Amino acid sequence: MIELHRPTPSRAVTDAMIEHLCGDFLGYGIARHVFVYGPDPTKVIKLEEPNGWHQNVLENEAWEQVQFTKWAKWFAPVHYISNCGRLLIQSRTTPLTSMPRQIPNFLTDLKPDNLGMIGRRVVAHDYALNLLMARGLSGARLVKTPKCELTS
């Protein structure tokens, strides 16, 4: 078998690619940095650190489980994930104006920073931590949202 040599891009090329793909910095979590997606500001790009917890992969797996179900309306859609999982493109949300009264019982990391709005719908935009892998959608239902304070 012939192996193709794939040169590693220089730091200048890598920086130019990041500059093109990543617009304004929006925030970061334990292992990911989130930016406005440069070519389409209605989306975000999540870049996961090499020693991350595979949050992009888990988020994509969750989206794949719900995307054609009635539960999809509770999720910011994933549009792309790289082969290695370090880059994920997702629909962009706007900040919550209030916590919803109910939320699906498989969403577990319910701090307000993990939720947002797409139009008038409340959605999760950080949903890598959930119970879908353990339980699937059987038994999925809406439950009362725990008390959380919105931060400004």
Backbone as JSON Lines, residues from 0, in Angstrom:
{"i":0,"aa":"M","n":[0.83,-1.17,0.0],"ca":[0.0,0.0,0.0],"c":[0.88,1.24,0.0]}
{"i":1,"aa":"I","n":[0.5,2.21,-0.78],"ca":[1.24,3.46,-0.86],"c":[0.68,4.42,0.19]}
{"i":2,"aa":"E","n":[1.58,4.97,0.98],"ca":[1.16,5.98,1.95],"c":[1.43,7.36,1.38]}
{"i":3,"aa":"L","n":[0.44,8.2,1.45],"ca":[0.62,9.57,0.98],"c":[1.18,10.41,2.12]}
{"i":4,"aa":"H","n":[2.18,11.19,1.81],"ca":[2.75,12.09,2.81],"c":[1.88,13.34,2.87]}
{"i":5,"aa":"R","n":[1.42,13.65,4.03],"ca":[0.59,14.82,4.23],"c":[1.33,15.78,5.13]}
{"i":6,"aa":"P","n":[1.91,16.83,4.57],"ca":[2.71,17.74,5.39],"c":[1.86,18.48,6.42]}
{"i":7,"aa":"T","n":[2.45,18.75,7.54],"ca":[1.79,19.53,8.57],"c":[1.84,21.0,8.17]}
{"i":8,"aa":"P","n":[0.69,21.69,8.19],"ca":[0.71,23.11,7.81],"c":[1.54,23.93,8.8]}
{"i":9,"aa":"S","n":[2.11,24.99,8.29],"ca":[2.89,25.88,9.15],"c":[1.96,26.59,10.13]}
{"i":10,"aa":"R","n":[2.53,27.18,11.13],"ca":[1.75,27.93,12.13],"c":[0.99,29.08,11.45]}
{"i":11,"aa":"A","n":[1.6,29.72,10.45],"ca":[0.96,30.83,9.75],"c":[-0.29,30.34,9.0]}
{"i":12,"aa":"V","n":[-0.2,29.17,8.37],"ca":[-1.35,28.61,7.65],"c":[-2.45,28.23,8.64]}
{"i":13,"aa":"T","n":[-2.07,27.59,9.73],"ca":[-3.04,27.21,10.75],"c":[-3.74,28.44,11.31]}
{"i":14,"aa":"D","n":[-2.97,29.48,11.63],"ca":[-3.56,30.72,12.15],"c":[-4.52,31.34,11.14]}
{"i":15,"aa":"A","n":[-4.17,31.31,9.86],"ca":[-5.05,31.88,8.82],"c":[-6.35,31.09,8.72]}
{"i":16,"aa":"M","n":[-6.26,29.76,8.83],"ca":[-7.48,28.95,8.79],"c":[-8.38,29.26,9.98]}
{"i":17,"aa":"I","n":[-7.79,29.36,11.16],"ca":[-8.57,29.67,12.36],"c":[-9.2,31.05,12.24]}
{"i":18,"aa":"E","n":[-8.43,32.01,11.73],"ca":[-8.95,33.36,11.55],"c":[-10.14,33.37,10.6]}
{"i":19,"aa":"H","n":[-10.1,32.56,9.55],"ca":[-11.2,32.48,8.59],"c":[-12.43,31.79,9.2]}
{"i":20,"aa":"L","n":[-12.21,30.71,9.92],"ca":[-13.32,29.93,10.46],"c":[-13.93,30.54,11.71]}
{"i":21,"aa":"C","n":[-13.12,31.17,12.54],"ca":[-13.57,31.62,13.84],"c":[-13.79,33.12,13.86]}
{"i":22,"aa":"G","n":[-15.03,33.5,14.09],"ca":[-15.35,34.91,14.28],"c":[-15.12,35.28,15.74]}
{"i":23,"aa":"D","n":[-16.02,36.09,16.28],"ca":[-15.9,36.55,17.67],"c":[-15.88,35.38,18.64]}
{"i":24,"aa":"F","n":[-15.07,35.51,19.67],"ca":[-15.0,34.53,20.75],"c":[-16.24,34.69,21.62]}
{"i":25,"aa":"L","n":[-16.95,33.59,21.87],"ca":[-18.17,33.65,22.67],"c":[-17.99,33.12,24.09]}
{"i":26,"aa":"G","n":[-17.09,32.16,24.27],"ca":[-16.89,31.61,25.61],"c":[-16.15,30.3,25.57]}
{"i":27,"aa":"Y","n":[-15.99,29.71,26.75],"ca":[-15.29,28.44,26.84],"c":[-15.83,27.66,28.01]}
{"i":28,"aa":"G","n":[-15.59,26.36,27.96],"ca":[-15.97,25.47,29.05],"c":[-14.76,24.7,29.51]}
{"i":29,"aa":"I","n":[-14.99,23.51,30.02],"ca":[-13.9,22.7,30.55],"c":[-12.88,22.35,29.48]}
{"i":30,"aa":"A","n":[-13.37,22.03,28.27],"ca":[-12.45,21.55,27.24],"c":[-12.7,22.15,25.87]}
{"i":31,"aa":"R","n":[-13.63,23.11,25.77],"ca":[-13.97,23.66,24.45],"c":[-13.98,25.18,24.46]}
{"i":32,"aa":"H","n":[-13.62,25.74,23.29],"ca":[-13.7,27.17,23.05],"c":[-14.77,27.36,21.98]}
{"i":33,"aa":"V","n":[-15.63,28.35,22.17],"ca":[-16.75,28.56,21.26],"c":[-16.61,29.93,20.6]}
{"i":34,"aa":"F","n":[-16.73,29.93,19.26],"ca":[-16.63,31.14,18.46],"c":[-17.82,31.23,17.53]}
{"i":35,"aa":"V","n":[-18.14,32.44,17.1],"ca":[-19.07,32.6,15.98],"c":[-18.39,31.94,14.79]}
{"i":36,"aa":"Y","n":[-19.14,31.21,13.98],"ca":[-18.6,30.58,12.79],"c":[-18.47,31.64,11.71]}
{"i":37,"aa":"G","n":[-17.24,31.97,11.34],"ca":[-16.95,33.07,10.43],"c":[-17.75,33.07,9.14]}
{"i":38,"aa":"P","n":[-17.8,31.95,8.39],"ca":[-18.55,31.96,7.13],"c":[-20.07,32.08,7.29]}
{"i":39,"aa":"D","n":[-20.62,31.79,8.48],"ca":[-22.07,31.85,8.69],"c":[-22.35,32.2,10.14]}
{"i":40,"aa":"P","n":[-22.6,33.47,10.45],"ca":[-22.77,33.89,11.84],"c":[-24.05,33.37,12.52]}
{"i":41,"aa":"T","n":[-24.88,32.6,11.8],"ca":[-26.03,31.95,12.46],"c":[-25.61,30.63,13.1]}
{"i":42,"aa":"K","n":[-24.31,30.34,13.03],"ca":[-23.77,29.11,13.6],"c":[-22.58,29.44,14.49]}
{"i":43,"aa":"V","n":[-22.23,28.47,15.34],"ca":[-21.02,28.59,16.16],"c":[-20.09,27.44,15.8]}
{"i":44,"aa":"I","n":[-18.82,27.64,16.11],"ca":[-17.83,26.58,15.95],"c":[-17.26,26.3,17.33]}
{"i":45,"aa":"K","n":[-17.26,25.03,17.71],"ca":[-16.74,24.6,19.0],"c":[-15.45,23.84,18.74]}
{"i":46,"aa":"L","n":[-14.36,24.34,19.3],"ca":[-13.05,23.71,19.15],"c":[-12.69,23.03,20.46]}
{"i":47,"aa":"E","n":[-12.48,21.73,20.4],"ca":[-12.18,20.96,21.61],"c":[-10.69,20.74,21.75]}
{"i":48,"aa":"E","n":[-10.19,20.93,22.95],"ca":[-8.78,20.7,23.26],"c":[-8.44,19.22,23.06]}
{"i":49,"aa":"P","n":[-7.2,18.93,22.69],"ca":[-6.8,17.53,22.48],"c":[-7.02,16.63,23.7]}
{"i":50,"aa":"N","n":[-6.89,17.16,24.89],"ca":[-7.1,16.35,26.1],"c":[-8.52,16.5,26.64]}
{"i":51,"aa":"G","n":[-9.45,16.9,25.77],"ca":[-10.84,17.09,26.18],"c":[-11.53,15.78,26.48]}
{"i":52,"aa":"W","n":[-12.79,15.87,26.82],"ca":[-13.57,14.7,27.23],"c":[-14.46,14.21,26.11]}
{"i":53,"aa":"H","n":[-14.11,14.49,24.87],"ca":[-14.89,14.08,23.7],"c":[-16.31,14.68,23.74]}
{"i":54,"aa":"Q","n":[-16.42,15.9,24.24],"ca":[-17.72,16.54,24.34],"c":[-18.35,16.78,22.97]}
{"i":55,"aa":"N","n":[-17.54,17.15,21.98],"ca":[-18.1,17.34,20.63],"c":[-18.68,16.04,20.1]}
{"i":56,"aa":"V","n":[-17.97,14.94,20.29],"ca":[-18.46,13.65,19.81],"c":[-19.75,13.27,20.55]}
{"i":57,"aa":"L","n":[-19.78,13.45,21.86],"ca":[-20.98,13.13,22.64],"c":[-22.16,14.0,22.22]}
{"i":58,"aa":"E","n":[-21.89,15.27,21.98],"ca":[-22.96,16.17,21.54],"c":[-23.5,15.75,20.18]}
{"i":59,"aa":"N","n":[-22.61,15.4,19.27],"ca":[-23.04,14.94,17.96],"c":[-23.83,13.64,18.06]}
{"i":60,"aa":"E","n":[-23.39,12.72,18.9],"ca":[-24.12,11.45,19.1],"c":[-25.52,11.72,19.64]}
{"i":61,"aa":"A","n":[-25.63,12.65,20.58],"ca":[-26.95,12.99,21.12],"c":[-27.84,13.56,20.02]}
{"i":62,"aa":"W","n":[-27.29,14.48,19.22],"ca":[-28.07,15.07,18.13],"c":[-28.54,13.99,17.16]}
{"i":63,"aa":"E","n":[-27.65,13.06,16.82],"ca":[-28.04,12.0,15.89],"c":[-29.17,11.14,16.45]}
{"i":64,"aa":"Q","n":[-29.22,10.97,17.76],"ca":[-30.3,10.19,18.37],"c":[-31.64,10.9,18.33]}
{"i":65,"aa":"V","n":[-31.64,12.23,18.42],"ca":[-32.92,12.95,18.54],"c":[-33.36,13.68,17.29]}
{"i":66,"aa":"Q","n":[-32.5,13.85,16.29],"ca":[-32.79,14.79,15.21],"c":[-34.08,14.51,14.44]}
{"i":67,"aa":"F","n":[-34.54,13.29,14.38],"ca":[-35.77,12.98,13.66],"c":[-36.9,12.59,14.6]}
{"i":68,"aa":"T","n":[-36.83,13.08,15.83],"ca":[-37.86,12.78,16.83],"c":[-38.52,14.08,17.29]}
{"i":69,"aa":"K","n":[-39.55,13.93,18.09],"ca":[-40.23,15.11,18.65],"c":[-39.34,15.87,19.62]}
{"i":70,"aa":"W","n":[-38.25,15.24,20.06],"ca":[-37.35,15.87,21.02],"c":[-36.33,16.81,20.37]}
{"i":71,"aa":"A","n":[-36.21,16.77,19.06],"ca":[-35.22,17.6,18.36],"c":[-35.42,19.09,18.64]}
{"i":72,"aa":"K","n":[-36.64,19.5,18.88],"ca":[-36.91,20.93,19.11],"c":[-36.23,21.46,20.37]}
{"i":73,"aa":"W","n":[-35.73,20.58,21.22],"ca":[-35.05,20.99,22.45],"c":[-33.55,21.13,22.28]}
{"i":74,"aa":"F","n":[-33.03,20.94,21.06],"ca":[-31.6,20.92,20.82],"c":[-31.19,21.93,19.76]}
{"i":75,"aa":"A","n":[-30.05,22.58,19.96],"ca":[-29.43,23.35,18.88],"c":[-28.83,22.31,17.93]}
{"i":76,"aa":"P","n":[-29.24,22.31,16.67],"ca":[-28.76,21.28,15.74],"c":[-27.26,21.33,15.5]}
{"i":77,"aa":"V","n":[-26.68,20.14,15.33],"ca":[-25.29,20.0,14.91],"c":[-25.3,19.92,13.39]}
{"i":78,"aa":"H","n":[-24.48,20.73,12.74],"ca":[-24.41,20.75,11.27],"c":[-23.19,20.01,10.73]}
{"i":79,"aa":"Y","n":[-22.14,19.9,11.55],"ca":[-20.91,19.27,11.07],"c":[-20.05,18.89,12.27]}
{"i":80,"aa":"I","n":[-19.38,17.76,12.15],"ca":[-18.32,17.41,13.1],"c":[-17.15,16.86,12.29]}
{"i":81,"aa":"S","n":[-15.94,17.26,12.66],"ca":[-14.76,16.78,11.94],"c":[-14.53,15.3,12.25]}
{"i":82,"aa":"N","n":[-13.74,14.66,11.41],"ca":[-13.45,13.23,11.61],"c":[-12.85,12.94,12.98]}
{"i":83,"aa":"C","n":[-12.0,13.84,13.46],"ca":[-11.36,13.61,14.76],"c":[-12.23,14.1,15.92]}
{"i":84,"aa":"G","n":[-13.31,14.82,15.62],"ca":[-14.21,15.29,16.66],"c":[-13.8,16.57,17.35]}
{"i":85,"aa":"R","n":[-12.7,17.15,16.95],"ca":[-12.25,18.36,17.65],"c":[-12.95,19.63,17.19]}
{"i":86,"aa":"L","n":[-13.64,19.57,16.07],"ca":[-14.32,20.74,15.52],"c":[-15.79,20.38,15.29]}
{"i":87,"aa":"L","n":[-16.69,21.17,15.84],"ca":[-18.12,20.95,15.69],"c":[-18.78,22.26,15.3]}
{"i":88,"aa":"I","n":[-19.69,22.22,14.35],"ca":[-20.45,23.41,13.95],"c":[-21.91,23.17,14.33]}
{"i":89,"aa":"Q","n":[-22.48,24.14,15.02],"ca":[-23.82,24.01,15.59],"c":[-24.59,25.31,15.37]}
{"i":90,"aa":"S","n":[-25.92,25.22,15.34],"ca":[-26.74,26.43,15.25],"c":[-26.46,27.33,16.44]}
{"i":91,"aa":"R","n":[-26.42,28.61,16.17],"ca":[-26.14,29.6,17.23],"c":[-27.43,29.93,17.96]}
{"i":92,"aa":"T","n":[-27.33,30.13,19.25],"ca":[-28.47,30.52,20.06],"c":[-28.29,31.94,20.58]}
{"i":93,"aa":"T","n":[-29.37,32.5,21.07],"ca":[-29.3,33.78,21.78],"c":[-29.55,33.49,23.26]}
{"i":94,"aa":"P","n":[-29.17,34.41,24.15],"ca":[-29.32,34.14,25.58],"c":[-30.78,33.94,26.0]}
{"i":95,"aa":"L","n":[-30.95,33.13,27.03],"ca":[-32.28,32.9,27.61],"c":[-32.84,34.19,28.19]}
{"i":96,"aa":"T","n":[-34.13,34.35,28.1],"ca":[-34.79,35.45,28.79],"c":[-35.41,34.96,30.09]}
{"i":97,"aa":"S","n":[-35.74,33.67,30.15],"ca":[-36.23,33.04,31.38],"c":[-36.07,31.53,31.24]}
{"i":98,"aa":"M","n":[-35.99,30.87,32.36],"ca":[-35.88,29.41,32.33],"c":[-37.23,28.82,31.93]}
{"i":99,"aa":"P","n":[-37.2,27.72,31.17],"ca":[-38.47,27.07,30.82],"c":[-39.08,26.41,32.06]}
{"i":100,"aa":"R","n":[-40.39,26.2,32.02],"ca":[-41.06,25.53,33.15],"c":[-40.74,24.04,33.17]}
{"i":101,"aa":"Q","n":[-40.59,23.47,31.98],"ca":[-40.3,22.05,31.87],"c":[-39.14,21.83,30.9]}
{"i":102,"aa":"I","n":[-38.5,20.68,31.07],"ca":[-37.35,20.33,30.24],"c":[-37.34,18.81,30.1]}
{"i":103,"aa":"P","n":[-36.84,18.26,29.01],"ca":[-36.77,16.8,28.89],"c":[-35.93,16.19,30.02]}
{"i":104,"aa":"N","n":[-36.38,15.06,30.54],"ca":[-35.71,14.45,31.69],"c":[-34.34,13.87,31.37]}
{"i":105,"aa":"F","n":[-33.97,13.75,30.1],"ca":[-32.65,13.22,29.78],"c":[-31.58,14.3,29.71]}
{"i":106,"aa":"L","n":[-31.99,15.58,29.75],"ca":[-31.01,16.67,29.82],"c":[-30.65,16.86,31.29]}
{"i":107,"aa":"T","n":[-29.36,16.76,31.59],"ca":[-28.96,16.74,32.99],"c":[-28.13,17.94,33.43]}
{"i":108,"aa":"D","n":[-27.41,18.58,32.54],"ca":[-26.53,19.7,32.9],"c":[-27.31,20.98,32.64]}
{"i":109,"aa":"L","n":[-28.21,21.31,33.57],"ca":[-29.23,22.33,33.3],"c":[-28.9,23.73,33.8]}
{"i":110,"aa":"K","n":[-27.65,24.08,33.88],"ca":[-27.37,25.46,34.25],"c":[-27.78,26.37,33.08]}
{"i":111,"aa":"P","n":[-28.24,27.58,33.38],"ca":[-28.73,28.47,32.33],"c":[-27.75,28.73,31.2]}
{"i":112,"aa":"D","n":[-26.45,28.7,31.49],"ca":[-25.45,28.93,30.44],"c":[-25.48,27.85,29.36]}
{"i":113,"aa":"N","n":[-26.04,26.7,29.64],"ca":[-26.08,25.6,28.68],"c":[-27.33,25.63,27.81]}
{"i":114,"aa":"L","n":[-28.19,26.59,28.05],"ca":[-29.44,26.73,27.29],"c":[-29.45,28.07,26.58]}
{"i":115,"aa":"G","n":[-30.23,28.16,25.53],"ca":[-30.37,29.4,24.79],"c":[-31.66,29.38,24.01]}
{"i":116,"aa":"M","n":[-31.79,30.33,23.12],"ca":[-33.01,30.46,22.32],"c":[-32.66,30.36,20.83]}
{"i":117,"aa":"I","n":[-33.5,29.66,20.09],"ca":[-33.5,29.73,18.64],"c":[-34.9,30.2,18.29]}
{"i":118,"aa":"G","n":[-34.99,31.43,17.83],"ca":[-36.31,32.04,17.66],"c":[-36.96,32.18,19.03]}
{"i":119,"aa":"R","n":[-38.14,31.6,19.19],"ca":[-38.84,31.67,20.48],"c":[-38.74,30.37,21.27]}
{"i":120,"aa":"R","n":[-37.94,29.43,20.78],"ca":[-37.8,28.13,21.43],"c":[-36.58,28.09,22.33]}
{"i":121,"aa":"V","n":[-36.76,27.53,23.52],"ca":[-35.63,27.25,24.41],"c":[-34.99,25.95,23.92]}
{"i":122,"aa":"V","n":[-33.67,25.97,23.77],"ca":[-32.93,24.78,23.35],"c":[-31.68,24.62,24.2]}
{"i":123,"aa":"A","n":[-31.2,23.41,24.26],"ca":[-29.88,23.16,24.86],"c":[-28.84,23.35,23.77]}
{"i":124,"aa":"H","n":[-27.78,24.09,24.07],"ca":[-26.68,24.21,23.12],"c":[-25.4,23.58,23.66]}
{"i":125,"aa":"D","n":[-25.42,23.17,24.89],"ca":[-24.31,22.41,25.49],"c":[-24.96,21.19,26.12]}
{"i":126,"aa":"Y","n":[-25.0,20.11,25.36],"ca":[-25.72,18.92,25.81],"c":[-24.9,17.64,25.72]}
{"i":127,"aa":"A","n":[-23.59,17.78,25.84],"ca":[-22.74,16.59,25.81],"c":[-23.01,15.69,27.0]}
{"i":128,"aa":"L","n":[-23.34,16.28,28.14],"ca":[-23.66,15.5,29.33],"c":[-25.17,15.3,29.39]}
{"i":129,"aa":"N","n":[-25.59,14.08,29.17],"ca":[-27.02,13.76,29.16],"c":[-27.2,12.28,29.46]}
{"i":130,"aa":"L","n":[-28.43,11.84,29.54],"ca":[-28.72,10.43,29.84],"c":[-29.09,9.63,28.6]}
{"i":131,"aa":"L","n":[-28.94,10.2,27.42],"ca":[-29.34,9.49,26.2],"c":[-28.52,8.22,25.97]}
{"i":132,"aa":"M","n":[-27.23,8.26,26.24],"ca":[-26.39,7.08,26.01],"c":[-26.79,5.95,26.96]}
{"i":133,"aa":"A","n":[-27.13,6.32,28.19],"ca":[-27.46,5.31,29.19],"c":[-28.87,4.76,29.02]}
{"i":134,"aa":"R","n":[-29.84,5.63,28.69],"ca":[-31.24,5.22,28.68],"c":[-31.9,5.27,27.32]}
{"i":135,"aa":"G","n":[-31.31,5.98,26.38],"ca":[-31.99,6.19,25.11],"c":[-33.21,7.08,25.31]}
{"i":136,"aa":"L","n":[-34.13,7.03,24.38],"ca":[-35.33,7.87,24.48],"c":[-36.5,7.17,25.15]}
{"i":137,"aa":"S","n":[-36.35,5.9,25.49],"ca":[-37.46,5.23,26.17],"c":[-37.62,5.85,27.55]}
{"i":138,"aa":"G","n":[-38.81,6.19,27.87],"ca":[-39.09,6.84,29.14],"c":[-38.85,8.34,29.11]}
{"i":139,"aa":"A","n":[-38.53,8.89,27.95],"ca":[-38.31,10.34,27.86],"c":[-39.61,11.07,28.11]}
{"i":140,"aa":"R","n":[-39.54,12.11,28.92],"ca":[-40.73,12.93,29.21],"c":[-40.26,14.3,29.7]}
{"i":141,"aa":"L","n":[-41.2,15.22,29.72],"ca":[-40.9,16.54,30.26],"c":[-41.04,16.5,31.77]}
{"i":142,"aa":"V","n":[-40.13,17.17,32.45],"ca":[-40.19,17.27,33.9],"c":[-40.02,18.74,34.29]}
{"i":143,"aa":"K","n":[-40.43,19.05,35.5],"ca":[-40.3,20.42,35.99],"c":[-38.83,20.81,36.04]}
{"i":144,"aa":"T","n":[-38.53,22.01,35.56],"ca":[-37.16,22.51,35.56],"c":[-36.74,22.87,36.99]}
{"i":145,"aa":"P","n":[-35.55,22.43,37.41],"ca":[-35.07,22.84,38.73],"c":[-34.89,24.35,38.8]}
{"i":146,"aa":"K","n":[-34.97,24.89,39.98],"ca":[-34.79,26.34,40.17],"c":[-33.37,26.73,39.83]}
{"i":147,"aa":"C","n":[-33.22,27.67,38.91],"ca":[-31.91,28.2,38.52],"c":[-32.05,29.69,38.35]}
{"i":148,"aa":"E","n":[-31.04,30.42,38.74],"ca":[-31.01,31.87,38.53],"c":[-30.3,32.19,37.22]}
{"i":149,"aa":"L","n":[-30.89,33.06,36.42],"ca":[-30.22,33.54,35.22],"c":[-29.2,34.57,35.64]}
{"i":150,"aa":"T","n":[-28.02,34.51,35.05],"ca":[-26.99,35.51,35.32],"c":[-26.97,36.49,34.17]}
{"i":151,"aa":"S","n":[-26.61,37.72,34.47],"ca":[-26.57,38.7,33.38],"c":[-25.2,38.86,32.83]}
